[in-house]
């Protein structure tokens, strides 16, 4: 890893956390930076999960007042999410880099489209019961979402907020709190599998993590000054450029 690579990765960690604080989509930034410095796609995907994890933890803690009112009822969804994430991460490890690389541009296109549609996928504000498991259908949908999150996490938050809005009870803020809690579980299980599987690029991760920590603070400043639409547009452009990169390179 050269000095230029280290600077690029640090900057990517910073920008990813900043855009996550404003609009989400930071995974595109970290995954793209690692692709540019030559990290194989499976390792780039796994390492990106590591760098995004602190953000999942802090966002969950920020919603603790909401979470403590329903966490017992959400334990089954947590278990389902853990099983789904385990399945998705193991599927990823079963692939070789050429096979996964052939899937990456399509995954990026799908994730970018999902992210772009995010404002229209948010659940409507509802004053009703606290979130709960709800139904077999809801559990099955959450399992499928967790499989995707364990396999390729880009766009997972948007996808999960949309599906929870369709399958669970609760107003928007409680559903968002539940989403953050489940995303933390999914990321933790996936990271555990990736670490045991030896596919995390630790030097790159250790360079990005301090940048991510600083970017989280900067995101508060950006959120007050930069319209969310601009940040979302930036992330969408990155996602499309990454897809083009993977479509056009061997």
N, C-alpha and C positions, 0 to 999 in steps of 0.2 A: 504494500500500500504506500503510494507516494504522498508527499506533502499535499499536492494538489488534490489527490483523492480524499485525503483526510479533511481538507477544507470543504470540499464539495459535500461530503457526508455530514459534517458538522452543520453546515448550512441547511442541508436537507432535513436533519432532525429539528432544527430551529423552525424552519418554515412549516414543516408538517404539523407540529404542535400549535403553531400560530393559526394556521388555517382550520385546524380541528376546533379551536376555541371559538372561531367565528362561524364557520360553515360546515366543518367536517371534511372528510376526504383526504386526510393526511397520509393514508396508506399509499396513495398514488405517488406521493412525493418521495417517500423513503424507498419504495420498490423501484421507482425510476432511477434514483440516484445510484442504488446498488447495481442496477443493470448497466448503467453507464460506466461504472468503475470495474466491470468485468466479473461481478459476483454471479455464479450460476443461478438460474431462475428459482430452483427449489430452495436454495440457501437464501436468496434474496427475499422470497416469500416468508420463510421461517424467521429470518432476522427482523423483517419488518414487523412481525407479530410481537417480537421482544421489545422493539423500540416504542410501539404503540401502547404496551401494557400499562405503564405508569399513568397514562391519561385515562384509561378505563377505571383504574383504582380511584383516582382523585375525583372523577365525575360521579362515581358511585358514592363516595363519601360526601360529596356536595349535596346529594339527595337523601342523606341519611334520615332526616326527619320524616320523609315520605316512606322510605323503605322500612323503617322500624314498625310501621303500622300494618305491613302486609308480608313481612319476610317469611313468616312461618308458612303462610299459604302458598308462597312462591317456591318452597323447597323442592317440590316435585318438578316444577319447570327447570330449576337449577340442575336437578339430576338428569332430566331429559336432555338439557343443553350439554351437560358434561359428556353424556354418551354420544350425542351427535358430533360434538367437537372431536372426541376420540376417534370416531369413525372417519371423519373428514381428514384428520391429520394422518391417520394410518393409510388412507387411500393415497394421499400425497406422497408419503414415504415409499409406497409400493411402485410409484412411477420412477422412471429415470429422467434425467434432465431433458433429453431430446423430446420425449413424450410430453412432459409437462410444458416445455417451451412451445410446442405446437398448439397447446390449449390456451396459452397465456393471452394472445391477442383477442381471442373470442371472449375469454373471461373479462378482459379489460373493456371491451366494447359493451358487454352486458352490464358490468359494474358502473361504467360511465353513464350509460343510459338510465340505470336505476338512480344514480346520484343526481342526474339532471332532472329526473322526474320527482325527486324528493319533496319539493314544496307542495306537490299535488297528492302525495302519498301519505301525508301526515294525518293521523286520525282526528276526527272532529272533536272539539271540546265537548265533553260530556260530564255531567255531574251525576254519578251513579255509584255503585258499590266499588269498594277497593278492588284492585286487580286480583284475580284468582285463576286457577288452572282452567276452569270453565268446561272443557269438553275433550273428548278423545280427538276430535278434529284439531282443536287448538294445540294439543300436545304433539300431534303428528306434524303440524305445520312448524312448530318450534324445533322439533327434531331435524326437519329438513333444512331449516335456516341455520341451525348449529352445525350440520354437516358442511354446508357451504362455508361457514365461518372458520371451521377447522381446516378446510381445504384451501380456501383463498378468501382472505378477510375483507378485501376492498368492497365497500358498499354495504357491509353487513349491518351497520347501525341503521341505515335508511330502510333496508329490507325488513329488519326486525321490528322497527317502530310501525311500519305499515301493517305487518302481519299481526302484531299484538293488538293494533287498533281494530282489526277484523275479528279477532278470536277471544279477546279478554274484556273484562269490565274495568271501568276506571276512567277518570278524566285524563287529559293530555299529559299533565305533569306527572301523575302517578304512573302512567304507561311509560313515559320517558325514563323515570326512575327505575322501573322494572327492566326496561331495555338495557340500561347501563349495568345493572346488577348481572343480568344474564350474559352480556358481552364480556364482562370481567371473568365470569366462569369459563366461557368458551375460550377466551384468549389464554387463560391459565392452563387449561388442559392441553390445548394445542402446543403451547410453549413447552410444557413438560415432555410431550411426545417428541418434539423437535430436538430438545436438549438430549434426551436419551438416544435419539436416532443420530445424533452427531451432525446435524445439518445447519446449525446456527453459526454464522460467520461472526465470531465474538470480537475480533479486532474492529470490524466495521460497526458492530453494535455499540461497543464501548465508546467509539468516537461520536456516534449519533446521540446517545442518551443525554450527555450534558447539554447539547444543543436543543434537544427536545424539552428539557427542563426549563431552559431559558425562554424557549419559544412559547411555553405555556403562559408565562407572565406577559410576554409581548402580545399574546393574543387578546388579553384584556384591553390593552391600549388600542389595538387594531379594531376590536369590536365596537369601540366608541367612535371611531373615526372613518373606517372604511366600510362602505355598504356591503352587506352580505352577498348581494348579487354579483359584485365584482370578484369577491373571493371564490364564489361558486363557479363563476366563469373561468377563473384561473385554473381551478382544479379540473374542470371538464376539459379544458385545452390540454392539460398535462396528460389526462387519461387517454385522449384521442391521439396525442403525439406518441405516447408509449405504445398504443395499439399499432400505429403505423410502423413504428420502429421494429416491433416484433413480427409484423407481417412481411416487412421488406428485408430483414436480415436473416442470414442462415442460422 
